Amino acid sequence: MLFNSYVFLLLFLPVTWLLYFGLNRRGKYRMATGGLLAASFVFYGYQDWRLCLLLAASILANYTFHLALTGRERRGLYRKLLLAGGLGGNLCLLFYFKYLNFAIENINALTGGGIALRNVALPLGISFYTFQQVSFVIDSYRGEIKRYRFLEYALFVAFFPQLVAGPIVLHSEMIPQFADPEKRKVNYSNLLSGMEYLILGLAKKVLLADTFGKMSDAGFADSVRGLSSLSAVAVILAYTLEIYFDFSGYCDMAMGIGKLFNIDLPVNFYSPYKAANIAEFWKRWHITLTRFLTKYIYIPLGGSRVGKWKTYRNVMIVFAVSGLWHGADWSFVLWGILHGLMMVLYRMEQKKADRLPAWFTRLLTFGFVSVAWVFFGSGSIGKAVKLLAMVFLGGAGGFGETLTDAACGRNLLLTAAGFFSGGELPGMLFQAVTAVWLAGGIGICLKAPSSHEIVRKQCRKQWYFLFLTGLFFLSVLRLSEVSRFIYFNF
């Protein structure tokens, strides 16, 4: 089920909210928790009920390892075998569904073999809930967890606001909230804040990300035939803005829905294009993934305590894993390696870099991130290289027609202008509107306050509520053009 759908916003969410707090008000706390868990499974299996079987099996298996690891004291070897079994089971599940065909393709390419690809569909959210449970098994082994009840653990994994695209939450920040009696009462401050996050996130997705998505999709398709240099730059910027508003919108909606249920999800996105360097970027983009990779890979490898060159090695390993986690294709791995190399370069020259003007380092960081996104979003290294080459070799010319059509397709002002003019509008007008879209999107990313800053101000003035109401209805009117969040693919 999609957050940006009629069935979710107008049926599933209000019914689930009423059920949860209605049961809590009557003192039926376990039933309320169970009802929220059941609703999460309905959300997850809305389009394919078989997904629920896989999720349930994963939860049961990991909870079994948790019980074994938090039971009475065992010998060290026994605990290590349990840890290996828990980690191996999770990673094998992820490998089968996400990386098996990728591995077969590469084996065939290296050996000239003809191993047939498997007909395996990628389950929604498997990368997220697998990493979440990997952290749980490791913390159980380390003795950092008390024994949790099954119902709270299952809800920790399956809680629908964060199930399919994060954030990657930790048991210590979620399960205590599910057990807190104060969280079971309607909190009107959280309700208002949650609605703010929800509406802002929905608008980012439906009004901004989807528009830039049409532009980038059209541009990537046209790159096969050739683009002008200006169009190539526009495609790169369009995808840079699409993924920003898409992921920002999802994170806002997830936080907002969590707050409606008095659950505080960790901040996962904080204006990353305002970063002055690549290290700061990764403190603002997909924050919980960075946290996971730091805690469970970077630090166990020795972190920055093992000397300069081994530290650089550890950085490269972490970013290669980050790229592979995002997708089973060498283009994702290369994207991760590029970020790793930039991080190593920044560490090597940090003193010099930090003395440069802030506006220059922000521009440099934004430019690098935008170029790297081409490998992330193009689907193949070859297509990415071709698009980047067109920036320099595409030649003169304005924005391509498919780009301007995507930017102006449903613009009400342009439609009205065309109607009253009684003829076709001049092409330069469409060129200008496309440029305004791109410039406006960049301006919002670099200058506008984040959703967290807006919500924290707790503006309760009438004009603000009217603005949110208008934004919500405008967004709902666009829901007929259903599109998935980009991170649903991972």
N, C-alpha and C positions, 0 to 999 in steps of 0.2 A: 504494500500500500504506500502511496506517495503522500508526503506532507502537502504537496501542492496539488491536491485533488479535492473535488466536491465531497466525495464519500468520506474522506478523512476529516476535513474541516467542518462539515455541516452535519455529520452523523457520528462517525466513530469517536472523535475527540470529545464532544459534549456528552455523549452517552456514557463513555468510560469515566469521565470526570464525575458525573452525577452518581454513577454506580459506586465508585470508590469512596467518595466522601459521604454518600448516603449510608453505606455499610459501616463506615467508621463512626458516624454520628450515633448509630444504634449500638455501638460497642462491639461489633462483630469484626474485630481487627484481623484475625487470621483469614476470615472470609474475604475481607477487603483486599488483603495482600494477594490471596489466591485469585481473586477476580481481576486484579491488575496484571497478574502473571498470565492468566488466560487471555485477557485482552491483548497482551503483547504477542502471544502466539497467533491470535487472529490477525493482528496487524502484519506479522511476518509471513504467514501462510495465505494471505488474501489472494494472491495470484497463483500460488502453487502450494497445496497443503503438504506436499512431500518435504518441503523445506523444514516444516515443523518437526518431522521425524528425525532429520539430521541434527537439528538444534537440540532436541530433547536427548538424543543419544550422546551428543557431545557434553551436555550438562551433566547427565548421569555418570558418564565415565570420569569426568574431572572431579566430580564430587566424591566419587569412590576413592580416587587417589588422595583427595583432601582428607578423608576420614582415616585412611591408612597412615598418612604422613603426620597427622595430629593425634594419633592414638597413643597407646602407652609406649614408652621408650623402646626403640628397636636398635639393633646393631647398625653401625654406620654403613656397612655394605648393603643391608636390606633397604635402608632409606635411599641410598644411591640408585639401587635397582628400581625402586618405586619412582624416583625422580626421572630416571631414564625412560621408564615406561610411559609416564605422563607426558613428558616432552615429546618422545617419539610418536606417541599416538596422535597428539595434536598436529605435529609437523607433517606426519604422513597423511593425515586427513587433508590438510591444506595443500600438500604436494599433489595429491591425487586429483583434486578438483581444480586446482589453479595452474599447476606447473607440469603435469604429466605430458600433455601434448607439446608443450614448449620443449621439454626434454627429448621427446621422440623426434621432433623436427630437427633438433641439433645433432642428435645421434645419426639420423639419416643423412644430414648434410656432411658430417665428418666421415662416415663410413661408406656412403653411397648405398646404404640399405633401403629397404622398402617397408619398414615397420608401419603398419596402418595406424592412423590417428584414432583416438577413442572419442566416442560421442558423449562428451562430458560437459554439462552446463555448469557455469560458475554460480554457486549459491550466493544469494545476497548476503553481504556483511560477513562472509566467512573469515576474511582477513582480520576484521575487527574483533569478532568474538573469540577467535582462536588466540590472538595475541593477549586478549584480556584474560583468558583462562590459563595461558602459559605463565603469565605473571602470578596468577593465583597459585598454581602448582609450585612454582619456584619459591614463593613466599611461605607456602606451607612447609616445604622442605627446610627452609631457613629458620623455621620456628617463629616467624613474624606474625602468625595468624592464630587466633584462638579458634576453636571448633565452632563453625557456624551452622545454623539450622538450614535444612535443605530449601525451604520455601524462600528464605531471604537470599540464599545463594543463587537460586534459579532466577529470581527477579533481578539480581545484580547483573546477570549475564543477559537476560532477555528484555529488560526494561526498554520499551519500544522507542522512546525519544533518541536513544543512543545506540540502538541495536545494529542498524545496517550501515551507518557511516560515521560512527564515533560520536563523541570523543572516546578514546580508549581509557576507560575508567579503572580505578583501583578499588579493591574491596574495602580498603580503609576509609575511603571517601564516600562510599555508597551504602554499604550494608548498615552501618550505624544510623543513617538517615531513615531507612525503611523501618527500623525498630524504635525510632524516637516518637513518643506519644504526642509531642507538640506538633509534629509534622502531619499528624492525622486530622488536624483541624483546619478548616478553611481559613486561609490567611489572605486578607483582601489586599494587603500591600504586595504580596507575591503574585496575586492574581492580576493586578494592574501591571506589574513589571513583566510578568509572563506574556500578557497580551501585547505589550510594547515590543518585546523581543520577537514574538510570533509575527506580528504585522510587518515590522521592519525587515525581518528575514524573508517573508513571503514576497514583499515588494522587490527586494534585491534579486530574488530568483526569477520571478515572473516578469517584472518590468525591465530589469537590466540584464541579468545573466542570459536569459533566453534571447533577447535581441542581439547581444554580442555573439551568442552562440550561432545564430543564423548567419551572421556576417563571417565568422570564422569557418563554419561548415562550407559556406559558398566559396570562400577563398581557398581552403584546402582542396576542394574539388577542382577549382579553376587552375590551381598550381600545376596540375598535370598538363594543361594546355599552354600555360604561360601567363604571367602577370606583369604589369608594369611595376617599376620599383616602388612607386607610391602605394599601389595596391598590396604589394608584398609586405611593406611596413604595416599597412592597415590590418592585414590578416594577423600578423604577429601581435599587434596591440589588441585586436579584437579577442583573440584567444586568451591573452594575458588578463584582460578585463572579464571575460566570461568565467574563467576558473576562479578568479577573485570573488566575484559577486555570487557565483554558484556555491562555493564552499562557505563563504561568509554567511550567505543566506541560510544554508543548511544549519550551520553552527548556531546562528541566532534562533532559528526555529526550534532546534533541539533544546537550547537553554530555556527558551520561553515555555515550551511544553513541560519541561522538567519543573519549572517554577510554578506552573499551574497546579502541580501535584506536590508542591513544597519540597521538591528535590533540587538541590543545587549541583548542577553538573560543572565540571572544571572548565575554565575558559580554554578554548581550543584555537582561537583566531583573534588576533589583536592588531589590526591595521598593518600587515606585514610590509606593504609597499612604502611605508614611512621609514623603514629600516635604513640606518646609515652604513651598514656593512652586512656581509653575509651571515655572520654569527648572530647579529640582532634579528635578521630575517627569520632564522630558525628558532628564535625565541618567541616569534609572533605567529608563524605559520605552522599549523598542525602541531600545536604545542604538546599535546599528549603523546603523539607518536615520537617526538623528540625525547620526551621524558622516558618513554619505554625503552627506546634504543640506547639511551644514556645509561639507564639503571641496569638493564639486563644484557647489554652487549659491550658498550664502551668501557664501563667501570670494571666488569670482570676481566676484560682484556688488559687491564692495567691503567686505563684512562690516560691521564697526562703525567702519571707518576713513574713512567718507565723510560724516560729519556725522550729527546726531541724526535728522533726518527721513528721510534716505535709509536710515539703519540700520533705522528702523521699517518703511520700505517693503520692505527686504530680508527682514526677519522675516516680514512678511505674505506675501510671495511664497513663501518656504520652506514656511510652514505651509499655504498653499493647495495647493502641489504635494504636500505630505504627505497632505492630505485626498484629493486626486484620485488619488494613487498607491494609496490603500487601496481605492477603489471608484469605478466609473463611475456616480455618482449625485450630484445636488446636495446630498443630505444629508451625504455624506462631505466635500464641499467646504466646506459650512457648518461642519461639525465642525472642519475644519482652520482655517478663518477664526476661529472662536471661540477656539481655542487661540492663534492668532496675536495676536488682540486682547488676550487675557489676558497674553501675554508682553510686548506693547508696554506695557500698563498697568503691569505689574510693573517694567519698565525705567524708566518715567517716575517711579514712586513707590518705587523700591527702598529708598532710605534710610529712608523712613517705614515701609515694610512690614517691613524687617528689624528694626525696633525693637519690633514687636508681639510679644506672648507666643507662644512656639513652638506651644503647644497650639492657639491660635486660628488661626494661619496654616496649620497642618496640617489643621485642620477645614475651613477655608475652601477650601483646595486640593482636599481630598477631595470637598467638596460641589460645587465647580465641575466637576471631572473627571466626577463621577457624572452631573450634568445634561447635560454635553456628550456622554456616552456614549449618551444617549437618541437623539440625531440619528444617531449611528454605527450603532446596532443596530436602529432601528425600520424601516428600509427606505424611509422617505419623510419629508419635512419635515412634511407634514400630520399624519401619524400621531404624530410626535414632539411636535408642538405640542399635539395633543389630549391625549396622555398627561400632559404637563407641566401642562396646564390642569386636569386631574382632580386633581392634588395639592391645588389650592385649591378646586375646584368639585365634587369628587366626592361630598362629603357624608360623613355618619357611617357607621360600619359597620366590621366586622372584616375580616380577610383573606378574599378570595373563595374559594369552594369549590375552584375549579380550582387556585389557588395552594397551598392546604393539601394537596390531593391530590398535587400534584407534590412537595411537601416531605416528605410522609409515606408516599408510595405503597409503598415497599419497606422500611420501617423494621421490622426484625425484632422490636424490643421492643414496638412498637405492635401488630404482628400477634399476638405471643404474648399480650399483654394482652387483645386482643379475643377470642382463643380461650378463655382461662381465665375471662373475665368472662361468657361465654355470651351476649353481646349487643353492641349498638353502643356504642362509646366516646363520651363526651361531646364535643361540638364544641369546647369550650374547650381540651381537651387538644390537638387538632390545631392550634388557634390558637397555643397555647404552643410546640408543637414547631416551627412555622413561624418564630416569633419567635426561638427558640433558634438555628435554622439561620442566620438573617440576622445575629444578634448574634455568633454564633460565627465566621462567615465574616469579618465586619469585624474582630473581635478578632485573628484569625490574620493578616490583612493588616497591621494596625497595630502589633501587639505581638510576634508570633512571629519568631524569627530566620529569615533567608533560607536557602535551600538551600545557598548558597555558604558561609555561616557554619557551618552544620551539618557540611558535608563537610570544611571546613578544620579542624575540631576533631579529626578522625580518631579518633572514638570507636570503640574496638575491644572494648568490653565485651560479655559474653554477652547481657545483656538487650537491648542495642541490635540485635544480629543477630536475636534472636528477634522483636523489634518489626518490623524490616524484612521478615523472612520472613512474618510474619502480614499485614503491609500488602500485600505482593506477592500472596499467595494471595487475600486479600479483593478486591483489585483485579482479578485474573484472573477471579474468579467473576462480576464485573460486565461482563466484556468482551462478553457476548452482546448487550448494548445498545450496538451500535456507533454512534459519532458522530464526525463529522469535527472537527478542530481549526478554530476560527474563522478563523485566518490562512491556512488552506488556500484560502479563498475569494479571496485577494488575489494 
